[in-house]
Structure formats: structure tokens, C-alpha cells
Amino acid sequence: MSQAVYINTMVSLKLFHQNLVTPRARKYLQIIVHCEVYEYLRMPFGINNAPSHFQRMMNEILPEEISEGWLIIYIDDIIFRSKTREEHMYRLSRVLTKIQSVNMKISFKKFHFGFKELKALGHVVSGVSLGLDKNKVAAVLLKPMPQNKKEIQSFFGFAGYYRPHIKDFASIARPLYELGDKDTVFEMTVDRVKAFESLRQALTTAPLLLIPDFKLPFKLYIDASGDGLGSALHQVQIINDKPVEGPYVSYPGKPNQLKPDGVFMPSLGFRKTQLLSGRICF
């Protein structure tokens, strides 16, 4: 989305139902209703490989647009950007023409045209930054303290989705990682409650991630301690008179990796910075 002035999002209508099921595969998608057996003629929801199949199909429909770098597809979400209105109209025409050529339908209610800033995939996207969708964060913050492992895993998964925005995520969440062990009894100890509250607070104050300007220098910060490994790639840019930060990568580490070592631990932290490679936003 770098330097985007106009952003467009659209969503495929009824998603998987737009895919025909081959005659050979229909026998595996049978359902029984009132003592009668029915077969799906179109792909139903709930099949394990349905998302990956649909993603592959979308990539095959719009390969040039993806390779040119101005269009992104995540399953049924199509997002593209342009610098001028004329360019945006041309790209929209290209996308819609190809979608129409395969008889695919787009949801009119979820069609957003020519915005400078849009919500997509839980984020607020613009041509200069990537932020959290505050509405989604607010909904999670209203939930009470987790009462079992399933609830803490649900919160952990949500917070983990935004971990590039949260400095020292692994160190903060370390007490909660223990609950992922099946042999660990669920108990919200003082340390775990503190970790839970700290992550909730971090979500409310998470910084914007900037879209990198490759004409400007970058700064790579690496840290390693007994609590975990971390790194951050920063670039000083000013947006609305405020400095914008880069993404954070953190890793809880294994006990044998976190033993004091002046050379090994920093080098391991540097190795984990490879996770930054290929990111759209910094």
C-alpha cells in the first residue's frame, strides 16, 4: 500500500459457493436430510482445504495484478491501491473485467471505492501506515477475565495477531505461554493476571506501523535476555507531526536458548529478525 492515494477493497459474494464441485468429488460431500442423500454441486463451507483452494484460484485469476505489486488478495478480500484517480479507474476496470470473465460475483455492500484510508483484515490501512481496528480491539477489551484455557487461548490468538505492533510481546506474555502446556493446570496467578492486563493495555496504545520509504535509512534494534528475544526495524518518518514506529518481532525462547551468553543470545536474536523479511509494513 506504499504511497497509496486511493485504496479499494472488495469481497467475493458467497465465497466458496462460487466454486463448482467436480463430479468425482461430490460423493465425498454427501449429506443426509430426511432419509434422503444429497450431494453438493458447489463447494460448501467447512471443508479443510477450501480456503487454500479459493486463495489459489484467486491468485490464478489475477496473477499479473499481484506480480505488479499493487493488488493483494487474502482468500475473498481483494485490496488494491493507486496514486491517481485515472490510474485507479484503469486498475478497477482490469480487476472487474477479469472477475467477470470467470463469472464471479462481488458483494456490493462490501465494495469500497477510492478511499484514502480503509479497514481491512482487522487493520486500518492507508498509504503511509497500518493501524489496529479500534472497534475490534474494543470488543475484546469488554470481555471479562478468562476462566479457562479455551478463553485464554482465544484472547492470546487475538493479541498475537497484532504482535508486530506490541513491543516486547513475548516477554510480557511469557506467564501465559505456560498455559499452552496440556499438563499445566489452569490458574490465573498474579503474574498471569498482570500479563493479561499488560497485553490488554498494549492493544489500546499500540503504535501505527509505517509503510517504508526505501529512500530513507533503516535502524535495526536487537535484544536478548532471560525473558526472551526481540528485534525492531525502525525508520524515522513524521506523520501528522508524530514519529511512527516500525514492527516488533519477539520470541519467548526455550530455556536452553536463554542461558546467559554474551555472543550466542544476541546472535539468536539477530536470527529471529529474518521474520521481518518480506513484510509490507515496517
Phi and psi restraints in degrees (value plus and minus 20) as a CYANA .aco file:
   2 SER   PHI     -76.4   -36.4
   2 SER   PSI     110.4   150.4
   3 GLN   PHI      40.4    80.4
   3 GLN   PSI       3.0    43.0
   4 ALA   PHI     -91.2   -51.2
   4 ALA   PSI     112.5   152.5
   5 VAL   PHI    -122.8   -82.8
   5 VAL   PSI     -54.6   -14.6
   6 TYR   PHI    -142.6  -102.6
   6 TYR   PSI     111.2   151.2
   7 ILE   PHI    -144.5  -104.5
   7 ILE   PSI     117.7   157.7
   8 ASN   PHI    -144.7  -104.7
   8 ASN   PSI     118.3   158.3
   9 THR   PHI    -150.4  -110.4
   9 THR   PSI     122.8   162.8
  10 MET   PHI    -167.1  -127.1
  10 MET   PSI     134.1   174.1
  11 VAL   PHI    -147.8  -107.8
  11 VAL   PSI     116.1   156.1
  12 SER   PHI     -84.3   -44.3
  12 SER   PSI     116.1   156.1
  13 LEU   PHI    -100.6   -60.6
  13 LEU   PSI     107.5   147.5
  14 LYS   PHI      39.1    79.1
  14 LYS   PSI      -3.6    36.4
  15 LEU   PHI      17.7    57.7
  15 LEU   PSI    -127.4   -87.4
  16 PHE   PHI     -85.1   -45.1
  16 PHE   PSI     -46.3    -6.3
  17 HIS   PHI     -84.5   -44.5
  17 HIS   PSI     -31.4     8.6
  18 GLN   PHI    -103.0   -63.0
  18 GLN   PSI     -23.7    16.3
  19 ASN   PHI    -120.1   -80.1
  19 ASN   PSI     104.7   144.7
  20 LEU   PHI     -95.1   -55.1
  20 LEU   PSI     123.4   163.4
  21 VAL   PHI    -114.3   -74.3
  21 VAL   PSI     112.9   152.9
  22 THR   PHI     -86.9   -46.9
  22 THR   PSI     129.4   169.4
  23 PRO   PHI     -74.2   -34.2
  23 PRO   PSI     -55.2   -15.2
  24 ARG   PHI     -85.4   -45.4
  24 ARG   PSI     -52.0   -12.0
  25 ALA   PHI    -110.7   -70.7
  25 ALA   PSI     -32.8     7.2
  26 ARG   PHI     -83.0   -43.0
  26 ARG   PSI     -52.4   -12.4
  27 LYS   PHI     -85.9   -45.9
  27 LYS   PSI     -40.1    -0.1
  28 TYR   PHI    -106.9   -66.9
  28 TYR   PSI     -25.2    14.8
  29 LEU   PHI    -139.6   -99.6
  29 LEU   PSI      19.7    59.7
  30 GLN   PHI    -105.1   -65.1
  30 GLN   PSI     125.0   165.0
  31 ILE   PHI    -151.1  -111.1
  31 ILE   PSI     130.9   170.9
  32 ILE   PHI    -128.0   -88.0
  32 ILE   PSI     104.1   144.1
  33 VAL   PHI    -151.9  -111.9
  33 VAL   PSI      97.1   137.1
  34 HIS   PHI      32.2    72.2
  34 HIS   PSI      30.0    70.0
  35 CYS   PHI      47.4    87.4
  35 CYS   PSI      -7.5    32.5
  36 GLU   PHI    -137.7   -97.7
  36 GLU   PSI     126.7   166.7
  37 VAL   PHI    -122.1   -82.1
  37 VAL   PSI     107.7   147.7
  38 TYR   PHI    -138.9   -98.9
  38 TYR   PSI     131.2   171.2
  39 GLU   PHI    -139.9   -99.9
  39 GLU   PSI     118.1   158.1
  40 TYR   PHI     -91.5   -51.5
  40 TYR   PSI     112.1   152.1
  41 LEU   PHI    -113.6   -73.6
  41 LEU   PSI     -40.6    -0.6
  42 ARG   PHI    -144.7  -104.7
  42 ARG   PSI     135.6   175.6
  43 MET   PHI     -82.7   -42.7
  43 MET   PSI     103.3   143.3
  44 PRO   PHI    -105.9   -65.9
  44 PRO   PSI     147.3   187.3
  45 PHE   PHI     -97.1   -57.1
  45 PHE   PSI     130.4   170.4
  46 GLY   PHI      85.4   125.4
  46 GLY   PSI     -27.8    12.2
  47 ILE   PHI     -98.0   -58.0
  47 ILE   PSI     115.8   155.8
  48 ASN   PHI     -77.4   -37.4
  48 ASN   PSI     -63.1   -23.1
  49 ASN   PHI    -115.2   -75.2
  49 ASN   PSI     -10.9    29.1
  50 ALA   PHI     -81.8   -41.8
  50 ALA   PSI     -67.4   -27.4
  51 PRO   PHI     -79.7   -39.7
  51 PRO   PSI     -64.7   -24.7
  52 SER   PHI     -86.9   -46.9
  52 SER   PSI     -56.0   -16.0
  53 HIS   PHI     -85.0   -45.0
  53 HIS   PSI     -64.5   -24.5
  54 PHE   PHI     -86.5   -46.5
  54 PHE   PSI     -59.8   -19.8
  55 GLN   PHI     -80.7   -40.7
  55 GLN   PSI     -64.9   -24.9
  56 ARG   PHI     -83.0   -43.0
  56 ARG   PSI     -60.3   -20.3
  57 MET   PHI     -82.8   -42.8
  57 MET   PSI     -64.4   -24.4
  58 MET   PHI     -84.6   -44.6
  58 MET   PSI     -58.3   -18.3
  59 ASN   PHI     -83.8   -43.8
  59 ASN   PSI     -52.6   -12.6
  60 GLU   PHI     -97.8   -57.8
  60 GLU   PSI     -44.7    -4.7
  61 ILE   PHI     -96.0   -56.0
  61 ILE   PSI     -57.6   -17.6
  62 LEU   PHI    -144.4  -104.4
  62 LEU   PSI      32.1    72.1
  63 PRO   PHI     -88.4   -48.4
  63 PRO   PSI     -61.4   -21.4
  64 GLU   PHI     -85.9   -45.9
  64 GLU   PSI     -61.4   -21.4
  65 GLU   PHI     -83.4   -43.4
  65 GLU   PSI     -57.2   -17.2
  66 ILE   PHI     -89.5   -49.5
  66 ILE   PSI     -64.9   -24.9
  67 SER   PHI     -86.9   -46.9
  67 SER   PSI     -48.0    -8.0
  68 GLU   PHI     -95.1   -55.1
  68 GLU   PSI     -32.0     8.0
  69 GLY   PHI      68.4   108.4
  69 GLY   PSI     -12.6    27.4
  70 TRP   PHI    -130.1   -90.1
  70 TRP   PSI     -17.3    22.7
  71 LEU   PHI    -152.2  -112.2
  71 LEU   PSI     118.0   158.0
  72 ILE   PHI    -146.0  -106.0
  72 ILE   PSI     118.1   158.1
  73 ILE   PHI    -144.7  -104.7
  73 ILE   PSI     109.2   149.2
  74 TYR   PHI    -145.8  -105.8
  74 TYR   PSI      77.3   117.3
  75 ILE   PHI      36.6    76.6
  75 ILE   PSI    -118.1   -78.1
  76 ASP   PHI    -124.1   -84.1
  76 ASP   PSI     -21.1    18.9
  77 ASP   PHI    -112.2   -72.2
  77 ASP   PSI     106.5   146.5
  78 ILE   PHI    -136.7   -96.7
  78 ILE   PSI     102.2   142.2
  79 ILE   PHI    -148.1  -108.1
  79 ILE   PSI     110.1   150.1
  80 PHE   PHI    -163.6  -123.6
  80 PHE   PSI     142.0   182.0
  81 ARG   PHI    -156.8  -116.8
  81 ARG   PSI     141.5   181.5
  82 SER   PHI    -169.3  -129.3
  82 SER   PSI     142.3   182.3
  83 LYS   PHI    -116.3   -76.3
  83 LYS   PSI     -46.5    -6.5
  84 THR   PHI    -148.9  -108.9
  84 THR   PSI     141.2   181.2
  85 ARG   PHI     -85.6   -45.6
  85 ARG   PSI     -59.4   -19.4
  86 GLU   PHI     -83.5   -43.5
  86 GLU   PSI     -63.4   -23.4
  87 GLU   PHI     -83.6   -43.6
  87 GLU   PSI     -57.9   -17.9
  88 HIS   PHI     -86.5   -46.5
  88 HIS   PSI     -62.1   -22.1
  89 MET   PHI     -84.1   -44.1
  89 MET   PSI     -59.5   -19.5
  90 TYR   PHI     -84.4   -44.4
  90 TYR   PSI     -65.1   -25.1
  91 ARG   PHI     -88.4   -48.4
  91 ARG   PSI     -57.7   -17.7
  92 LEU   PHI     -81.1   -41.1
  92 LEU   PSI     -62.5   -22.5
  93 SER   PHI     -82.0   -42.0
  93 SER   PSI     -62.1   -22.1
  94 ARG   PHI     -80.7   -40.7
  94 ARG   PSI     -66.9   -26.9
  95 VAL   PHI     -85.0   -45.0
  95 VAL   PSI     -68.1   -28.1
  96 LEU   PHI     -86.6   -46.6
  96 LEU   PSI     -54.9   -14.9
  97 THR   PHI     -83.1   -43.1
  97 THR   PSI     -63.6   -23.6
  98 LYS   PHI     -89.4   -49.4
  98 LYS   PSI     -58.4   -18.4
  99 ILE   PHI     -85.0   -45.0
  99 ILE   PSI     -60.4   -20.4
 100 GLN   PHI     -87.0   -47.0
 100 GLN   PSI     -52.1   -12.1
 101 SER   PHI     -85.2   -45.2
 101 SER   PSI     -43.3    -3.3
 102 VAL   PHI    -126.1   -86.1
 102 VAL   PSI      -6.7    33.3
 103 ASN   PHI      40.9    80.9
 103 ASN   PSI      15.2    55.2
 104 MET   PHI    -110.9   -70.9
 104 MET   PSI     128.0   168.0
 105 LYS   PHI    -128.6   -88.6
 105 LYS   PSI     125.8   165.8
 106 ILE   PHI    -134.3   -94.3
 106 ILE   PSI     120.8   160.8
 107 SER   PHI     -92.8   -52.8
 107 SER   PSI      98.8   138.8
 108 PHE   PHI     -87.5   -47.5
 108 PHE   PSI     -55.2   -15.2
 109 LYS   PHI     -86.2   -46.2
 109 LYS   PSI     -46.3    -6.3
 110 LYS   PHI    -128.4   -88.4
 110 LYS   PSI       2.9    42.9
 111 PHE   PHI    -117.0   -77.0
 111 PHE   PSI      98.6   138.6
 112 HIS   PHI    -142.6  -102.6
 112 HIS   PSI     101.5   141.5
 113 PHE   PHI    -135.2   -95.2
 113 PHE   PSI     109.9   149.9
 114 GLY   PHI      46.1    86.1
 114 GLY   PSI      13.9    53.9
 115 PHE   PHI    -109.3   -69.3
 115 PHE   PSI     133.3   173.3
 116 LYS   PHI    -103.7   -63.7
 116 LYS   PSI     -41.4    -1.4
 117 GLU   PHI    -168.3  -128.3
 117 GLU   PSI     113.9   153.9
 118 LEU   PHI    -162.6  -122.6
 118 LEU   PSI     136.3   176.3
 119 LYS   PHI    -111.3   -71.3
 119 LYS   PSI     110.6   150.6
 120 ALA   PHI    -173.3  -133.3
 120 ALA   PSI     109.9   149.9
 121 LEU   PHI      32.8    72.8
 121 LEU   PSI      22.2    62.2
 122 GLY   PHI      59.6    99.6
 122 GLY   PSI     -12.4    27.6
 123 HIS   PHI    -144.9  -104.9
 123 HIS   PSI     142.8   182.8
 124 VAL   PHI    -124.9   -84.9
 124 VAL   PSI      95.0   135.0
 125 VAL   PHI    -127.8   -87.8
 125 VAL   PSI     114.9   154.9
 126 SER   PHI    -159.5  -119.5
 126 SER   PSI    -197.8  -157.8
 127 GLY   PHI     -96.5   -56.5
 127 GLY   PSI     -27.0    13.0
 128 VAL   PHI    -142.9  -102.9
 128 VAL   PSI     -37.7     2.3
 129 SER   PHI    -175.5  -135.5
 129 SER   PSI     149.0   189.0
 130 LEU   PHI    -151.2  -111.2
 130 LEU   PSI     100.3   140.3
 131 GLY   PHI    -144.0  -104.0
 131 GLY   PSI     153.2   193.2
 132 LEU   PHI    -100.7   -60.7
 132 LEU   PSI     127.2   167.2
 133 ASP   PHI     -98.0   -58.0
 133 ASP   PSI      84.7   124.7
 134 LYS   PHI     -81.8   -41.8
 134 LYS   PSI     -49.3    -9.3
 135 ASN   PHI     -85.6   -45.6
 135 ASN   PSI     -61.1   -21.1
 136 LYS   PHI     -88.8   -48.8
 136 LYS   PSI     -58.7   -18.7
 137 VAL   PHI     -85.2   -45.2
 137 VAL   PSI     -63.3   -23.3
 138 ALA   PHI     -81.4   -41.4
 138 ALA   PSI     -58.2   -18.2
 139 ALA   PHI     -83.3   -43.3
 139 ALA   PSI     -58.1   -18.1
 140 VAL   PHI     -93.4   -53.4
 140 VAL   PSI     -56.1   -16.1
 141 LEU   PHI     -87.7   -47.7
 141 LEU   PSI     -41.5    -1.5
 142 LEU   PHI     -97.0   -57.0
 142 LEU   PSI     -35.7     4.3
 143 LYS   PHI     -94.2   -54.2
 143 LYS   PSI     126.4   166.4
 144 PRO   PHI     -93.4   -53.4
 144 PRO   PSI     157.4   197.4
 145 MET   PHI     -78.5   -38.5
 145 MET   PSI     113.4   153.4
 146 PRO   PHI     -76.4   -36.4
 146 PRO   PSI     121.0   161.0
 147 GLN   PHI    -130.0   -90.0
 147 GLN   PSI     -24.5    15.5
 148 ASN   PHI    -177.8  -137.8
 148 ASN   PSI     154.9   194.9
 149 LYS   PHI     -83.9   -43.9
 149 LYS   PSI     -56.8   -16.8
 150 LYS   PHI     -82.0   -42.0
 150 LYS   PSI     -61.6   -21.6
 151 GLU   PHI     -89.8   -49.8
 151 GLU   PSI     -58.6   -18.6
 152 ILE   PHI     -90.0   -50.0
 152 ILE   PSI     -53.7   -13.7
 153 GLN   PHI     -87.4   -47.4
 153 GLN   PSI     -56.5   -16.5
 154 SER   PHI     -83.7   -43.7
 154 SER   PSI     -66.3   -26.3
 155 PHE   PHI     -84.9   -44.9
 155 PHE   PSI     -62.1   -22.1
 156 PHE   PHI     -82.4   -42.4
 156 PHE   PSI     -59.9   -19.9
 157 GLY   PHI     -84.9   -44.9
 157 GLY   PSI     -59.7   -19.7
 158 PHE   PHI     -85.2   -45.2
 158 PHE   PSI     -69.4   -29.4
 159 ALA   PHI     -83.4   -43.4
 159 ALA   PSI     -58.4   -18.4
 160 GLY   PHI     -84.2   -44.2
 160 GLY   PSI     -48.5    -8.5
 161 TYR   PHI     -81.4   -41.4
 161 TYR   PSI     -51.8   -11.8
 162 TYR   PHI    -122.4   -82.4
 162 TYR   PSI      -4.2    35.8
 163 ARG   PHI     -81.7   -41.7
 163 ARG   PSI     -47.3    -7.3
 164 PRO   PHI     -80.6   -40.6
 164 PRO   PSI     -39.9     0.1
 165 HIS   PHI    -109.0   -69.0
 165 HIS   PSI     -30.2     9.8
 166 ILE   PHI    -131.7   -91.7
 166 ILE   PSI      95.9   135.9
 167 LYS   PHI     -88.8   -48.8
 167 LYS   PSI     116.9   156.9
 168 ASP   PHI      39.5    79.5
 168 ASP   PSI      16.3    56.3
 169 PHE   PHI     -75.5   -35.5
 169 PHE   PSI     -68.2   -28.2
 170 ALA   PHI     -83.2   -43.2
 170 ALA   PSI     -60.4   -20.4
 171 SER   PHI     -87.2   -47.2
 171 SER   PSI     -61.7   -21.7
 172 ILE   PHI     -83.6   -43.6
 172 ILE   PSI     -62.9   -22.9
 173 ALA   PHI    -107.7   -67.7
 173 ALA   PSI     -20.4    19.6
 174 ARG   PHI     -70.4   -30.4
 174 ARG   PSI     -66.2   -26.2
 175 PRO   PHI     -80.1   -40.1
 175 PRO   PSI     -47.2    -7.2
 176 LEU   PHI    -101.2   -61.2
 176 LEU   PSI     -44.7    -4.7
 177 TYR   PHI     -79.5   -39.5
 177 TYR   PSI     -52.2   -12.2
 178 GLU   PHI     -80.3   -40.3
 178 GLU   PSI     -49.9    -9.9
 179 LEU   PHI     -91.8   -51.8
 179 LEU   PSI     -29.9    10.1
 180 GLY   PHI     -96.2   -56.2
 180 GLY   PSI     -34.5     5.5
 181 ASP   PHI     -97.1   -57.1
 181 ASP   PSI     105.3   145.3
 182 LYS   PHI     -82.6   -42.6
 182 LYS   PSI     -42.8    -2.8
 183 ASP   PHI    -107.7   -67.7
 183 ASP   PSI     -26.7    13.3
 184 THR   PHI    -104.0   -64.0
 184 THR   PSI     107.5   147.5
 185 VAL   PHI     -95.2   -55.2
 185 VAL   PSI     115.8   155.8
 186 PHE   PHI     -88.8   -48.8
 186 PHE   PSI     103.3   143.3
 187 GLU   PHI    -177.9  -137.9
 187 GLU   PSI     104.1   144.1
 188 MET   PHI    -105.5   -65.5
 188 MET   PSI      66.3   106.3
 189 THR   PHI     -91.1   -51.1
 189 THR   PSI     154.8   194.8
 190 VAL   PHI     -79.0   -39.0
 190 VAL   PSI     -63.6   -23.6
 191 ASP   PHI     -84.8   -44.8
 191 ASP   PSI     -58.2   -18.2
 192 ARG   PHI     -92.1   -52.1
 192 ARG   PSI     -58.3   -18.3
 193 VAL   PHI     -83.1   -43.1
 193 VAL   PSI     -62.3   -22.3
 194 LYS   PHI     -82.8   -42.8
 194 LYS   PSI     -61.8   -21.8
 195 ALA   PHI     -84.4   -44.4
 195 ALA   PSI     -62.3   -22.3
 196 PHE   PHI     -81.2   -41.2
 196 PHE   PSI     -67.5   -27.5
 197 GLU   PHI     -87.4   -47.4
 197 GLU   PSI     -55.9   -15.9
 198 SER   PHI     -86.0   -46.0
 198 SER   PSI     -59.6   -19.6
 199 LEU   PHI     -87.2   -47.2
 199 LEU   PSI     -59.4   -19.4
 200 ARG   PHI     -82.3   -42.3
 200 ARG   PSI     -62.4   -22.4
 201 GLN   PHI     -84.9   -44.9
 201 GLN   PSI     -60.0   -20.0
 202 ALA   PHI     -83.3   -43.3
 202 ALA   PSI     -54.3   -14.3
 203 LEU   PHI     -85.6   -45.6
 203 LEU   PSI     -54.2   -14.2
 204 THR   PHI     -97.0   -57.0
 204 THR   PSI     -40.5    -0.5
 205 THR   PHI    -136.2   -96.2
 205 THR   PSI      -5.9    34.1
 206 ALA   PHI     -80.4   -40.4
 206 ALA   PSI     112.6   152.6
 207 PRO   PHI     -96.8   -56.8
 207 PRO   PSI     142.3   182.3
 208 LEU   PHI     -89.9   -49.9
 208 LEU   PSI     127.4   167.4
 209 LEU   PHI    -120.9   -80.9
 209 LEU   PSI     110.2   150.2
 210 LEU   PHI    -106.9   -66.9
 210 LEU   PSI     133.5   173.5
 211 ILE   PHI     -98.9   -58.9
 211 ILE   PSI     105.9   145.9
 212 PRO   PHI     -87.0   -47.0
 212 PRO   PSI     124.5   164.5
 213 ASP   PHI    -127.0   -87.0
 213 ASP   PSI      86.2   126.2
 214 PHE   PHI     -94.1   -54.1
 214 PHE   PSI     -18.6    21.4
 215 LYS   PHI    -108.4   -68.4
 215 LYS   PSI     -32.8     7.2
 216 LEU   PHI    -124.2   -84.2
 216 LEU   PSI     135.3   175.3
 217 PRO   PHI     -93.2   -53.2
 217 PRO   PSI     137.2   177.2
 218 PHE   PHI    -132.3   -92.3
 218 PHE   PSI     136.5   176.5
 219 LYS   PHI    -146.2  -106.2
 219 LYS   PSI     106.8   146.8
 220 LEU   PHI    -127.1   -87.1
 220 LEU   PSI     101.9   141.9
 221 TYR   PHI    -129.3   -89.3
 221 TYR   PSI     113.2   153.2
 222 ILE   PHI    -147.9  -107.9
 222 ILE   PSI     119.5   159.5
 223 ASP   PHI    -164.1  -124.1
 223 ASP   PSI     129.4   169.4
 224 ALA   PHI    -170.1  -130.1
 224 ALA   PSI     115.6   155.6
 225 SER   PHI    -171.1  -131.1
 225 SER   PSI    -195.4  -155.4
 226 GLY   PHI     -88.5   -48.5
 226 GLY   PSI     -32.0     8.0
 227 ASP   PHI    -113.9   -73.9
 227 ASP   PSI     -36.9     3.1
 228 GLY   PHI     135.8   175.8
 228 GLY   PSI    -194.5  -154.5
 229 LEU   PHI    -139.9   -99.9
 229 LEU   PSI     127.4   167.4
 230 GLY   PHI    -177.1  -137.1
 230 GLY   PSI     141.6   181.6
 231 SER   PHI    -177.2  -137.2
 231 SER   PSI     141.3   181.3
 232 ALA   PHI    -170.2  -130.2
 232 ALA   PSI     117.2   157.2
 233 LEU   PHI    -129.1   -89.1
 233 LEU   PSI      93.8   133.8
 234 HIS   PHI    -134.3   -94.3
 234 HIS   PSI     134.7   174.7
 235 GLN   PHI    -166.9  -126.9
 235 GLN   PSI     108.2   148.2
 236 VAL   PHI     -98.2   -58.2
 236 VAL   PSI      91.0   131.0
 237 GLN   PHI    -153.8  -113.8
 237 GLN   PSI     130.0   170.0
 238 ILE   PHI    -132.4   -92.4
 238 ILE   PSI     100.5   140.5
 239 ILE   PHI    -145.2  -105.2
 239 ILE   PSI     102.1   142.1
 240 ASN   PHI      34.7    74.7
 240 ASN   PSI      21.3    61.3
 241 ASP   PHI      46.2    86.2
 241 ASP   PSI      -2.7    37.3
 242 LYS   PHI    -147.4  -107.4
 242 LYS   PSI     118.6   158.6
 243 PRO   PHI     -89.7   -49.7
 243 PRO   PSI     121.4   161.4
 244 VAL   PHI    -132.4   -92.4
 244 VAL   PSI     118.3   158.3
 245 GLU   PHI    -114.8   -74.8
 245 GLU   PSI     153.2   193.2
 246 GLY   PHI    -123.6   -83.6
 246 GLY   PSI    -198.0  -158.0
 247 PRO   PHI     -97.7   -57.7
 247 PRO   PSI     132.4   172.4
 248 TYR   PHI    -129.2   -89.2
 248 TYR   PSI     118.7   158.7
 249 VAL   PHI    -141.2  -101.2
 249 VAL   PSI     109.1   149.1
 250 SER   PHI    -158.6  -118.6
 250 SER   PSI     135.0   175.0
 251 TYR   PHI    -166.5  -126.5
 251 TYR   PSI     107.4   147.4
 252 PRO   PHI     -84.8   -44.8
 252 PRO   PSI     -50.4   -10.4
 253 GLY   PHI      57.4    97.4
 253 GLY   PSI     135.7   175.7
 254 LYS   PHI    -117.1   -77.1
 254 LYS   PSI     134.9   174.9
 255 PRO   PHI     -70.7   -30.7
 255 PRO   PSI     -62.1   -22.1
 256 ASN   PHI     -92.0   -52.0
 256 ASN   PSI     -37.6     2.4
 257 GLN   PHI    -106.0   -66.0
 257 GLN   PSI     -40.7    -0.7
 258 LEU   PHI    -120.4   -80.4
 258 LEU   PSI      -5.0    35.0
 259 LYS   PHI     -91.6   -51.6
 259 LYS   PSI     121.2   161.2
 260 PRO   PHI     -74.4   -34.4
 260 PRO   PSI     102.5   142.5
 261 ASP   PHI    -177.8  -137.8
 261 ASP   PSI      95.9   135.9
 262 GLY   PHI     -85.9   -45.9
 262 GLY   PSI     -38.5     1.5
 263 VAL   PHI    -129.2   -89.2
 263 VAL   PSI     -67.5   -27.5
 264 PHE   PHI     -84.8   -44.8
 264 PHE   PSI     -67.1   -27.1
 265 MET   PHI     -83.0   -43.0
 265 MET   PSI     -68.3   -28.3
 266 PRO   PHI     -81.3   -41.3
 266 PRO   PSI     -57.0   -17.0
 267 SER   PHI     -86.7   -46.7
 267 SER   PSI     -54.7   -14.7
 268 LEU   PHI     -88.3   -48.3
 268 LEU   PSI     -58.6   -18.6
 269 GLY   PHI     -81.9   -41.9
 269 GLY   PSI     -58.6   -18.6
 270 PHE   PHI     -85.1   -45.1
 270 PHE   PSI     -58.7   -18.7
 271 ARG   PHI     -80.7   -40.7
 271 ARG   PSI     -58.8   -18.8
 272 LYS   PHI     -89.2   -49.2
 272 LYS   PSI     -37.0     3.0
 273 THR   PHI     -87.6   -47.6
 273 THR   PSI     -32.9     7.1
 274 GLN   PHI     -80.9   -40.9
 274 GLN   PSI     -40.4    -0.4
 275 LEU   PHI     -84.7   -44.7
 275 LEU   PSI     -40.8    -0.8
 276 LEU   PHI     -94.4   -54.4
 276 LEU   PSI     -42.5    -2.5
 277 SER   PHI     -81.5   -41.5
 277 SER   PSI     109.8   149.8
 278 GLY   PHI      68.4   108.4
 278 GLY   PSI     -19.6    20.4
 279 ARG   PHI     -92.4   -52.4
 279 ARG   PSI     128.8   168.8
 280 ILE   PHI     -97.3   -57.3
 280 ILE   PSI     -61.5   -21.5
 281 CYS   PHI    -130.9   -90.9
 281 CYS   PSI     123.7   163.7
